[in-house]
Amino acid sequence: MSNNPIIKTGTEKILDSLDNIKRASPKAFLHTRIMARLTKNRTDNRWERVTLFISKPAFAVATFALFILINIAVIFHFSGNTASALRNDSASVMSDNEYNLSVSSLYDINPE
């Protein structure tokens, strides 16, 4: 080490600051709180974990988005089938008109 007086005074200040150091002590009931947390984590059952997961906002938003997407898919799927069903109905109406199934009165059949 060097014999520099500045270094010696600096090290003595540091060592003097360590004179009044006391041992660190934990807060009151620290052990009790730690043990309570450990036992709580052991006693959690599956349903509590499931409800905690379901109650998260990210899960709610994802479920809502999935619900909307399924509804949109169903609407588009059945809207295509409805258009083809309407075309089939109009074709059957035209065939009914070809046979002229209208009811005629007795006066129209026998003019006398």
C-alpha positions as CSV (number, residue, x, y, z in Angstrom):
1,M,0.0,0.0,0.0
2,S,1.1,3.5,-0.5
3,N,1.8,5.9,2.3
4,N,-0.4,8.6,0.9
5,P,-2.1,10.5,3.9
6,I,-5.3,11.1,1.9
7,I,-5.8,7.3,1.4
8,K,-5.1,6.7,5.1
9,T,-7.6,9.2,6.2
10,G,-10.2,7.9,3.8
11,T,-9.8,4.4,5.0
12,E,-10.0,5.5,8.6
13,K,-13.2,7.3,7.9
14,I,-14.7,4.2,6.4
15,L,-13.6,2.0,9.3
16,D,-14.9,4.6,11.8
17,S,-18.3,4.5,10.1
18,L,-18.5,0.8,10.8
19,D,-18.2,1.2,14.5
20,N,-21.8,1.9,15.3
21,I,-23.3,-0.8,13.1
22,K,-25.9,-3.0,14.7
23,R,-27.2,-6.4,13.5
24,A,-30.3,-6.2,11.2
25,S,-33.5,-7.4,12.7
26,P,-36.6,-8.4,10.9
27,K,-40.0,-6.8,11.3
28,A,-42.4,-8.1,13.8
29,F,-44.2,-11.4,12.9
30,L,-42.1,-11.9,9.8
31,H,-41.8,-15.7,10.4
32,T,-45.6,-15.9,10.9
33,R,-46.3,-14.1,7.7
34,I,-43.9,-16.3,5.7
35,M,-45.4,-19.4,7.1
36,A,-49.0,-18.2,6.4
37,R,-48.1,-17.6,2.7
38,L,-46.5,-20.9,2.4
39,T,-49.5,-22.8,3.8
40,K,-51.9,-20.7,1.7
41,N,-50.1,-21.7,-1.5
42,R,-50.4,-25.3,-0.5
43,T,-54.1,-25.2,0.3
44,D,-55.2,-23.5,-2.9
45,N,-57.3,-25.9,-4.9
46,R,-57.9,-26.1,-8.6
47,W,-61.2,-24.3,-8.7
48,E,-59.7,-21.3,-7.0
49,R,-56.9,-21.1,-9.6
50,V,-59.5,-21.6,-12.4
51,T,-61.6,-18.7,-11.1
52,L,-58.6,-16.5,-10.7
53,F,-57.7,-17.2,-14.4
54,I,-61.2,-16.6,-15.7
55,S,-61.5,-13.4,-13.8
56,K,-58.6,-11.8,-15.6
57,P,-59.5,-9.1,-18.1
58,A,-57.3,-10.7,-20.8
59,F,-59.3,-13.9,-20.7
60,A,-62.6,-11.9,-20.8
61,V,-61.5,-10.0,-23.8
62,A,-60.3,-13.1,-25.6
63,T,-63.6,-14.9,-24.9
64,F,-65.6,-12.0,-26.1
65,A,-63.6,-11.8,-29.3
66,L,-64.0,-15.5,-29.9
67,F,-67.8,-15.2,-29.4
68,I,-68.0,-12.4,-31.9
69,L,-65.9,-14.3,-34.5
70,I,-68.1,-17.4,-34.2
71,N,-71.2,-15.3,-34.6
72,I,-69.8,-13.6,-37.7
73,A,-68.8,-17.0,-39.2
74,V,-72.3,-18.4,-38.6
75,I,-73.9,-15.3,-40.1
76,F,-71.8,-15.6,-43.3
77,H,-72.3,-19.3,-43.5
78,F,-76.1,-19.2,-43.3
79,S,-76.4,-16.0,-45.5
80,G,-75.0,-17.9,-48.5
81,N,-77.5,-20.8,-47.9
82,T,-80.4,-18.4,-47.6
83,A,-79.7,-16.9,-51.0
84,S,-79.7,-20.3,-52.7
85,A,-82.9,-21.2,-50.8
86,L,-84.6,-18.1,-52.1
87,R,-83.6,-18.9,-55.6
88,N,-85.1,-22.4,-55.2
89,D,-88.3,-21.0,-53.8
90,S,-88.7,-18.6,-56.7
91,A,-88.2,-21.5,-59.1
92,S,-91.0,-23.5,-57.4
93,V,-93.3,-20.5,-57.6
94,M,-92.7,-20.3,-61.3
95,S,-93.6,-23.9,-61.7
96,D,-96.8,-23.4,-59.8
97,N,-97.8,-20.6,-62.1
98,E,-97.1,-22.8,-65.2
99,Y,-99.8,-25.3,-64.1
100,N,-102.3,-22.5,-63.5
101,L,-103.6,-23.9,-60.2
102,S,-105.8,-20.9,-59.5
103,V,-109.3,-21.6,-58.4
104,S,-112.0,-20.8,-60.9
105,S,-115.5,-20.1,-60.1
106,L,-118.5,-22.0,-61.4
107,Y,-119.5,-19.1,-63.5
108,D,-116.2,-19.2,-65.4
109,I,-116.6,-22.9,-66.3
110,N,-120.3,-22.7,-67.3
111,P,-121.2,-19.4,-68.9
112,E,-124.9,-20.2,-69.2
